[in-house]
Amino acid sequence: MKPREIVPDVLYVGAPDFDRRLFDSLIPLPDGTSYNAYLVRGREKIALVDSVEPMKRDVLEAYLADVPRVDLVISNHTEQDHSGSIPWLLKRYPGATVLSSETAKPMLVDHLGLDAGRIRTVADGERLDLGGKTLRFIYTPWVHWPETMSTYLEEDKILFSCDWFGSHIAQTDLFVDGVDRIEAEAKRYYAEIMMPFRPIVRKNLDKIKDLEIRLIAPSHGPIYRDPRSVIQAYRDWTDDKPHNVVVMPWVTMHGSTALMVDHLITALVERGINVLPFNMATADIGQLAMALVDAATIVVACPTVHVGPHPAVFNAVILANALRPKARFAAIIGAYGWAGQMAETVKAAMPSLRVELLGQVVAKGLPKRADIEALDALADAIAAKHRGLGLL
Ligand code: FEO
């Protein structure tokens, strides 16, 4: 298999993974993914930017079959879907040196057992001339781990961004024009792994704002021929102002919580608010993560199992707490059979959400008139808060 040319002397040697359906034993991959690696050939030195997930090493191996020399392996990010084939690369190319950020070096040793003597760290902003191909290393922490950097190829104006701007999508076409066709996948990926670091992602965007970028070549998904649109999408996603949206993870066991969910959705819609409900019995958590990117309010709608929250909804609460979205408000609704601490347990599970709790409505069994009136009052309170932010 021959490496695929992106521009002269910059070649694709990565691997699509059409069949993978789960990442980190957590994240659904409805469209598969890819592990992108790029060969940059200078007159004096040859560099490989990132590697591939070890289970796809045979693809990289086939691409490199006729490449007798690699001098430098650029490790933009230590996570194993990009670095996992580096131990093999260092055996295949005994003269090769790994280049990484300072933070990444001990991580590469810890995670891959690399010989520290074969890793050279590069400074933020450092440039390296391969012979007509000049690499500039730009520290871009927290997209996705603290050690992550991006590599900019000056002559061709290509940003190798690793996870940043990536999307979990497998396709044979290496390119995408604009962001429209894959915006959902790119947003899903941002939501799943980068949203918790939103202020730092924004700083990274500022860091590259004066860089002339012709192509963004991420390490998952297609290469952007028009990078402006995905950069603008990232600006929108990381902006502090939420949208006029309520996200509502819910399940029901015997119908009481479902009645409350239906009533509250109608009440919110009547007040001009968009609602995105997710039945957690079947929901794709990636879709939930995407909805959390913009939502102003999270309403947790949860039945009681024994004395605590239903695990399917509680899992959504734990996920939301981990993803730290920009939501400003929250509320809890649900039902119980005979007693319970559902609402208290849910509240205690979201310390990282900087939300104002607008109320809780918990019915004993079927919702009664007082519960319905309390849901209407909750809808009023949510509408007032959205109006206060200028969203309504
Ligand atoms: Fe694609 Fe954070 O690894």
Residues whose N, C-alpha, C, O or C-beta is under 5 A from the ligand:
A	BS01	FEO	E79 D81 H144 D163
